[in-house]
Amino acid sequence: MKKPHHAKEILDAFERHWGNECRPSPELKHEDPLDGLMLTLLSQNTNDKNRDKAFEKLKIEYPRWDLVAEAPLEKVIDLIRVAGLGETKATRMKQILVVLKEKFGNYSINDLQNWKAVEARDFLVSLPGVGVKTAACVLVFDLDMPAFPVDTHVARISRRLGWVPEKMAPDKIQEYLESTLPPKRFRGAHLNIIEHGRGVCSARKPDCKNCYAEKWCEFSKSLDG
């Protein structure tokens, strides 16, 4: 498969300015990988602030996942309501806990750390409400396995750089990046691109003149034309 054009130069430029590849990310790794999975589930269709509020309220009330499994559904819905889609997310949480108990005998995904990455990914996406991006976040941040989550920033910048077609779906972008970029760069490059998307290459007003990848960017060239 053809690699994204100037991928090394672009990733190197992002790294020089954002520095996430050479920096550990302890704040993104959870002592219990299941915390990471449930937090990522809560993050769907909401912002980080509301996600964190919902997770904190849930953990204060029920500090262990076996307690969440035993809790009344309505109570869980109420605790995570601030993150939106409370009924859907609470139902999926409890469904996931049932699956884990049946599969592993406890409320944990620690065993996945001993699996092959592809097997761990397949299992995660088989869980209720867990899509490709959610699984990738858990893999790369909580299980130390190679994955390249594609959020709105990664998708937008991959398209603007001309790495992927404009209408390529995020899951297909992830598949492409994972098959062409060096796995050792996945986590840091993912974080660098997100920072770049927030700080420079925004959706509405990209600051192309101050972009570290301007000379390789197809979007920037189209503006000049």
C-alpha positions as CSV (number, residue, x, y, z in Angstrom):
1,M,0.0,0.0,0.0
2,K,1.3,3.4,-0.9
3,K,2.5,5.5,2.0
4,P,1.1,9.0,2.8
5,H,3.2,11.5,0.9
6,H,6.0,13.1,2.9
7,A,4.7,11.2,6.0
8,K,8.1,11.1,7.8
9,E,8.8,14.8,7.1
10,I,5.3,15.8,8.3
11,L,5.4,13.7,11.4
12,D,8.9,14.9,12.2
13,A,7.7,18.5,11.8
14,F,4.8,18.0,14.1
15,E,7.0,16.2,16.6
16,R,9.5,19.1,16.7
17,H,6.7,21.5,17.6
18,W,4.4,19.4,19.8
19,G,6.8,16.8,21.2
20,N,4.4,14.0,22.2
21,E,6.4,11.2,20.6
22,C,9.3,11.6,23.1
23,R,7.0,12.3,26.0
24,P,5.2,9.7,28.1
25,S,1.5,10.1,28.5
26,P,0.7,9.0,32.1
27,E,-2.4,11.2,32.2
28,L,-4.0,9.2,29.4
29,K,-3.2,5.8,30.9
30,H,-5.4,4.3,33.6
31,E,-4.2,2.0,36.3
32,D,-7.3,-0.1,35.4
33,P,-7.7,-0.5,31.6
34,L,-11.4,-0.9,32.1
35,D,-11.5,2.6,33.5
36,G,-10.1,3.7,30.1
37,L,-12.7,1.8,28.2
38,M,-15.6,3.2,30.2
39,L,-14.2,6.7,30.1
40,T,-13.9,6.5,26.3
41,L,-17.4,5.1,26.0
42,L,-18.6,8.1,28.0
43,S,-16.7,10.5,25.7
44,Q,-18.9,9.6,22.7
45,N,-20.9,12.6,21.4
46,T,-19.8,14.9,24.2
47,N,-16.9,17.0,25.3
48,D,-14.0,16.1,27.7
49,K,-15.4,18.3,30.5
50,N,-18.8,16.6,30.6
51,R,-17.2,13.2,30.1
52,D,-14.9,13.7,33.1
53,K,-17.8,15.0,35.3
54,A,-19.8,11.9,34.5
55,F,-17.0,9.5,35.2
56,E,-16.1,11.2,38.4
57,K,-19.7,11.1,39.7
58,L,-20.0,7.4,38.8
59,K,-16.7,6.5,40.5
60,I,-17.5,8.4,43.6
61,E,-20.8,6.6,44.0
62,Y,-19.5,3.2,42.8
63,P,-15.7,3.0,43.1
64,R,-15.6,-0.6,41.7
65,W,-17.0,-2.0,38.5
66,D,-18.7,-4.9,40.3
67,L,-20.7,-2.2,42.2
68,V,-21.7,-0.6,38.9
69,A,-22.8,-4.0,37.6
70,E,-25.1,-4.5,40.6
71,A,-26.4,-0.9,40.7
72,P,-29.9,-0.1,39.4
73,L,-29.8,1.1,35.8
74,E,-31.7,4.3,36.6
75,K,-29.1,5.2,39.2
76,V,-26.3,4.8,36.7
77,I,-28.2,6.8,34.1
78,D,-28.6,9.6,36.6
79,L,-25.0,9.7,37.6
80,I,-23.7,9.9,34.0
81,R,-26.5,12.1,32.6
82,V,-24.2,15.1,32.1
83,A,-22.3,13.2,29.4
84,G,-25.4,12.9,27.3
85,L,-27.2,9.8,26.0
86,G,-27.3,8.6,29.6
87,E,-29.7,5.7,29.1
88,T,-27.8,4.3,26.1
89,K,-24.4,4.6,27.7
90,A,-25.5,3.2,31.0
91,T,-27.1,0.3,29.3
92,R,-24.0,-0.4,27.3
93,M,-21.8,-0.2,30.3
94,K,-23.8,-2.8,32.2
95,Q,-24.0,-5.0,29.1
96,I,-20.2,-4.8,28.8
97,L,-19.8,-5.8,32.4
98,V,-21.9,-8.8,31.9
99,V,-19.8,-9.9,28.9
100,L,-16.6,-9.4,30.9
101,K,-17.8,-11.4,33.9
102,E,-18.8,-14.3,31.6
103,K,-15.6,-14.1,29.6
104,F,-12.9,-13.5,32.3
105,G,-14.7,-14.3,35.5
106,N,-14.3,-10.8,36.8
107,Y,-15.0,-7.2,35.8
108,S,-11.7,-6.5,34.1
109,I,-10.0,-6.4,30.7
110,N,-6.5,-6.9,32.1
111,D,-6.2,-10.3,30.4
112,L,-6.2,-8.5,27.0
113,Q,-2.6,-7.3,27.8
114,N,-1.5,-10.9,27.2
115,W,-3.4,-11.2,23.8
116,K,-2.2,-10.3,20.4
117,A,-3.1,-6.8,19.4
118,V,-5.4,-7.9,16.6
119,E,-7.2,-10.3,18.9
120,A,-7.6,-7.6,21.6
121,R,-9.0,-5.2,19.0
122,D,-11.5,-7.8,17.7
123,F,-12.7,-8.5,21.2
124,L,-13.1,-4.8,22.1
125,V,-15.1,-4.0,19.0
126,S,-17.4,-6.9,19.7
127,L,-18.5,-5.2,23.0
128,P,-21.8,-3.2,23.0
129,G,-21.2,0.4,21.9
130,V,-17.5,0.0,21.3
131,G,-16.5,1.1,17.8
132,V,-13.1,1.2,16.0
133,K,-12.0,4.5,17.5
134,T,-13.0,3.6,21.1
135,A,-11.1,0.3,20.8
136,A,-8.1,2.0,19.3
137,C,-8.0,4.5,22.2
138,V,-8.0,1.7,24.7
139,L,-5.4,-0.3,22.9
140,V,-2.9,2.5,22.5
141,F,-3.3,4.3,25.8
142,D,-4.4,1.6,28.3
143,L,-3.0,-1.6,26.8
144,D,0.2,-0.3,25.3
145,M,-0.7,-1.9,21.9
146,P,-0.2,-0.2,18.5
147,A,-3.3,1.7,17.3
148,F,-3.9,5.0,15.6
149,P,-7.3,6.4,16.7
150,V,-8.9,8.8,14.2
151,D,-10.9,11.6,15.8
152,T,-12.2,14.6,14.0
153,H,-8.8,16.4,14.0
154,V,-6.9,13.4,12.7
155,A,-9.5,12.8,10.0
156,R,-9.5,16.5,8.9
157,I,-5.8,16.9,8.8
158,S,-5.3,13.5,7.0
159,R,-7.7,14.8,4.3
160,R,-6.2,18.2,4.1
161,L,-2.7,16.9,3.7
162,G,-3.9,14.8,0.8
163,W,-3.1,11.5,2.6
164,V,-6.7,10.2,2.1
165,P,-9.6,11.1,-0.1
166,E,-12.0,13.8,1.2
167,K,-14.9,11.4,1.8
168,M,-12.9,8.5,3.3
169,A,-14.6,7.4,6.5
170,P,-12.7,7.6,9.8
171,D,-12.5,3.9,10.3
172,K,-11.0,3.5,6.8
173,I,-8.5,6.4,7.6
174,Q,-7.4,4.5,10.7
175,E,-7.0,1.3,8.8
176,Y,-4.9,3.2,6.2
177,L,-2.7,5.0,8.7
178,E,-2.1,1.9,10.7
179,S,-1.0,-0.1,7.6
180,T,1.4,2.6,6.3
181,L,2.9,4.5,9.3
182,P,5.5,3.1,11.8
183,P,3.7,1.5,14.8
184,K,6.2,3.0,17.2
185,R,5.0,6.5,16.2
186,F,1.3,5.8,16.5
187,R,0.6,7.2,20.0
188,G,2.8,10.3,19.8
189,A,1.8,11.2,16.2
190,H,-1.9,10.8,17.1
191,L,-1.5,13.3,20.0
192,N,0.6,15.7,17.9
193,I,-2.0,15.8,15.1
194,I,-4.7,16.5,17.7
195,E,-2.7,19.4,19.1
196,H,-2.1,20.7,15.6
197,G,-5.8,20.4,14.8
198,R,-6.7,22.4,17.9
199,G,-3.9,25.0,17.7
200,V,-3.2,25.5,14.0
201,C,-5.3,23.5,11.6
202,S,-8.8,24.3,12.9
203,A,-11.9,23.3,11.1
204,R,-13.1,26.8,10.2
205,K,-10.0,29.0,10.3
206,P,-6.8,27.0,9.6
207,D,-3.7,29.1,10.2
208,C,-1.9,27.9,7.1
209,K,0.9,30.5,7.2
210,N,2.0,29.2,10.6
211,C,1.5,25.5,9.8
212,Y,4.6,23.3,10.2
213,A,3.4,21.1,7.3
214,E,2.3,23.9,4.9
215,K,4.8,23.1,2.2
216,W,3.5,19.5,1.9
217,C,-0.2,20.3,2.4
218,E,-2.6,19.8,-0.5
219,F,-5.2,22.0,1.2
220,S,-2.8,24.9,1.5
221,K,-1.8,24.6,-2.2
222,S,-5.4,24.8,-3.2
223,L,-5.8,28.1,-1.4
224,D,-2.7,29.5,-3.1
225,G,-4.2,28.4,-6.5
